């Protein structure tokens, strides 16, 4: 099965774990040693609202390639009616788009590009 054709939510599921693990490692490397402090700081990066904001910033600054935009748009356009109570459906779809992109890149073994995206998010 081609990675592009994989279920949107399956790639987002994978991307979510990669994304959150990356954030946790960076926060620990920054010297945060208290678990409660780690959690508070991680929420800034892993909430759907902030993930959507980061993705929009990448789109607005032409940071993503055409292929990556296609991956994101497919996730954004995926038919779903459920979403967390903490955000609206549009925000959720943007966050899912970011997570799918990360999952897609992971399945394609494009770890350098994941690094670039995460650097953009964490240092932008």
Secondary structure by P-SEA (a helix, b strand, c coil): cccccccaaaaaaaaaaaaaaaaaaaaaaaccccaaaaaaaaaacccaaaaaaaaaaaaaaccccaaaaaaaaaaaacccccccccccaaaaaaaaaaaaaaaaaaaacaaaaaaaaaaaaaac
